[in-house]
Amino acid sequence: MHSSVYPTTFTGKTVIVTGSSRGIGRTLAEAFAAQGANVVVNYSNNSGKAEEVVRGIKAAGGQATAIRADVGRVPEIESLFAQTFETFGGIDILVNNAGLMHTVPLLQVTEEDFDRQFAVNVKGTFFACQAAAARMNEGGRIINFSTSVTGAMFPGYSVYAGTKGAVEQFTRQLAKEFGPKGITINALAPGPVNTELFMQDKSESQIAGIVGMNAFGRLGETDDITGAALFLAGEDARWITGQTLRVNGGFV
Ligand SMILES: NC(=O)c1ccc[n+]([C@@H]2O[C@H](COP(=O)([O-])OP(=O)(O)OC[C@H]3O[C@@H](n4cnc5c(N)ncnc54)[C@H](OP(=O)(O)O)[C@@H]3O)[C@@H](O)[C@H]2O)c1
């Protein structure tokens, strides 16, 4: 893992990272815990992986708990926040990282696939923001997840990119509703990152082509996203809200 240039600390802060049993969310959960935060490792299916993340954090001296909640279902978001309060007594930082991607040409998009991606990526992000509006401590932080493919316009990505377009607009819209409590809300838009979500259904030549589109000629790794997330979650980012930051090695 790369070291940070401007170290910050999250001691005493409670962070929910949705979808942190693997991928980018897992790396973020571990990074927040390493800087002293109480971390909620949220997941929807794989309790074994989530418990493994919690065990690793605790073994390194951190605080974490795993909470199952499908963020595509609003009552489960409520339960996620309620259990976070029971365990850690509050919520300071929400990272809406959980997301699904399924890429197919327009003629192959089914209603079920459209509804599921919008449920997790859009409804999940929106209602987690609503739960945060009701419960988050003053001076809190919300980080939503978009994607740089909103700027790449790849064929087959229309539904997924559409979900993230909605997330970016919510981020802009909600900044002024959160402002009176000193809460900032921003979005990160990674480029391609080496996770199961990115690797699924891609050939080696497709991956090589995508890698060749950034300035550094390598695939992003999950810890390439960490510094930007910790910065937006920290005190130094207090004047940044309603923005989307592309973290993509110059991909678009
Ligand atoms: N990887 C990339 O290239 C890339 C690029 C741009 C943006 N992003 C965005 O970054 C975020 C993380 O992506 P990733 O690549 O790390 O994905 P990933 O490797 O597929 O991991 C997804 C995580 O989300 C959880 N999850 C999935 N559905 C959920 C639900 N309904 N409720 C709660 N948790 C759920 C999964 O847990 P379970 O297995 O338990 O369900 C897993 O922990 C997503 O929003 C994605 O759109 C990724």
The ligand as an SDF file (V2000), in Angstrom:
LIG
                    3D

 48 52  0  0  0  0  0  0  0  0999 V2000
  -13.6340   -1.5290  -10.4360 N   0  0  0  0  0  0  0  0  0  0  0  0
  -13.7580   -0.5320  -11.2880 C   0  0  0  0  0  0  0  0  0  0  0  0
  -13.1450   -0.5340  -12.3670 O   0  0  0  0  0  0  0  0  0  0  0  0
  -14.6410    0.6380  -10.9660 C   0  0  0  0  0  0  0  0  0  0  0  0
  -14.5140    1.7840  -11.7660 C   0  0  0  0  0  0  0  0  0  0  0  0
  -15.3240    2.8850  -11.5120 C   0  0  0  0  0  0  0  0  0  0  0  0
  -16.2350    2.8440  -10.4830 C   0  0  0  0  0  0  0  0  0  0  0  0
  -16.3420    1.7150   -9.7210 N   0  0  0  0  0  0  0  0  0  0  0  0
  -17.3310    1.7400   -8.6450 C   0  0  0  0  0  0  0  0  0  0  0  0
  -16.6660    1.4890   -7.4250 O   0  0  0  0  0  0  0  0  0  0  0  0
  -17.5640    0.8160   -6.5300 C   0  0  0  0  0  0  0  0  0  0  0  0
  -16.9030   -0.4680   -6.0130 C   0  0  0  0  0  0  0  0  0  0  0  0
  -16.6490   -1.3060   -7.1220 O   0  0  0  0  0  0  0  0  0  0  0  0
  -15.6930   -2.5930   -7.0310 P   0  0  0  0  0  0  0  0  0  0  0  0
  -15.0410   -2.7090   -8.3440 O   0  0  0  0  0  0  0  0  0  0  0  0
  -14.8910   -2.5620   -5.7970 O   0  0  0  0  0  0  0  0  0  0  0  0
  -16.8260   -3.7410   -6.9450 O   0  0  0  0  0  0  0  0  0  0  0  0
  -16.6990   -5.2840   -6.4800 P   0  0  0  0  0  0  0  0  0  0  0  0
  -15.3060   -5.7180   -6.4680 O   0  0  0  0  0  0  0  0  0  0  0  0
  -17.6950   -6.0190   -7.3370 O   0  0  0  0  0  0  0  0  0  0  0  0
  -17.2310   -5.2590   -4.9720 O   0  0  0  0  0  0  0  0  0  0  0  0
  -18.5620   -4.8910   -4.7430 C   0  0  0  0  0  0  0  0  0  0  0  0
  -18.8420   -4.8390   -3.2550 C   0  0  0  0  0  0  0  0  0  0  0  0
  -20.1760   -4.3570   -3.0790 O   0  0  0  0  0  0  0  0  0  0  0  0
  -20.9330   -5.3040   -2.3460 C   0  0  0  0  0  0  0  0  0  0  0  0
  -22.3090   -5.2590   -2.8110 N   0  0  0  0  0  0  0  0  0  0  0  0
  -22.7950   -5.5800   -4.0280 C   0  0  0  0  0  0  0  0  0  0  0  0
  -24.1170   -5.3950   -4.0650 N   0  0  0  0  0  0  0  0  0  0  0  0
  -24.4610   -4.9260   -2.8430 C   0  0  0  0  0  0  0  0  0  0  0  0
  -25.6930   -4.5480   -2.2590 C   0  0  0  0  0  0  0  0  0  0  0  0
  -26.8510   -4.6400   -2.9410 N   0  0  0  0  0  0  0  0  0  0  0  0
  -25.7060   -4.1250   -0.9690 N   0  0  0  0  0  0  0  0  0  0  0  0
  -24.5580   -4.0560   -0.2540 C   0  0  0  0  0  0  0  0  0  0  0  0
  -23.3530   -4.4060   -0.7600 N   0  0  0  0  0  0  0  0  0  0  0  0
  -23.3230   -4.8400   -2.0470 C   0  0  0  0  0  0  0  0  0  0  0  0
  -20.2390   -6.6310   -2.5460 C   0  0  0  0  0  0  0  0  0  0  0  0
  -20.5090   -7.5050   -1.4430 O   0  0  0  0  0  0  0  0  0  0  0  0
  -21.2130   -8.9600   -1.6360 P   0  0  0  0  0  0  0  0  0  0  0  0
  -20.3090   -9.7890   -2.4760 O   0  0  0  0  0  0  0  0  0  0  0  0
  -21.3920   -9.4940   -0.2660 O   0  0  0  0  0  0  0  0  0  0  0  0
  -22.5140   -8.6580   -2.3030 O   0  0  0  0  0  0  0  0  0  0  0  0
  -18.7700   -6.1840   -2.5760 C   0  0  0  0  0  0  0  0  0  0  0  0
  -18.2940   -6.0190   -1.2670 O   0  0  0  0  0  0  0  0  0  0  0  0
  -18.8530    0.5690   -7.3170 C   0  0  0  0  0  0  0  0  0  0  0  0
  -19.7880    1.5690   -7.0080 O   0  0  0  0  0  0  0  0  0  0  0  0
  -18.4130    0.6780   -8.7600 C   0  0  0  0  0  0  0  0  0  0  0  0
  -19.4650    1.0610   -9.6110 O   0  0  0  0  0  0  0  0  0  0  0  0
  -15.5750    0.6270   -9.9340 C   0  0  0  0  0  0  0  0  0  0  0  0
  1  2  1  0
  2  3  2  0
  2  4  1  0
  4  5  1  0
  4 48  2  0
  5  6  2  0
  6  7  1  0
  7  8  2  0
  8  9  1  0
  8 48  1  0
  9 10  1  0
  9 46  1  0
 10 11  1  0
 11 12  1  0
 11 44  1  0
 12 13  1  0
 13 14  1  0
 14 15  2  0
 14 16  1  0
 14 17  1  0
 17 18  1  0
 18 19  2  0
 18 20  1  0
 18 21  1  0
 21 22  1  0
 22 23  1  0
 23 24  1  0
 23 42  1  0
 24 25  1  0
 25 26  1  0
 25 36  1  0
 26 27  1  0
 26 35  1  0
 27 28  2  0
 28 29  1  0
 29 30  1  0
 29 35  2  0
 30 31  1  0
 30 32  2  0
 32 33  1  0
 33 34  2  0
 34 35  1  0
 36 37  1  0
 36 42  1  0
 37 38  1  0
 38 39  2  0
 38 40  1  0
 38 41  1  0
 42 43  1  0
 44 45  1  0
 44 46  1  0
 46 47  1  0
M  CHG  2   8   1  16  -1
M  END
$$$$
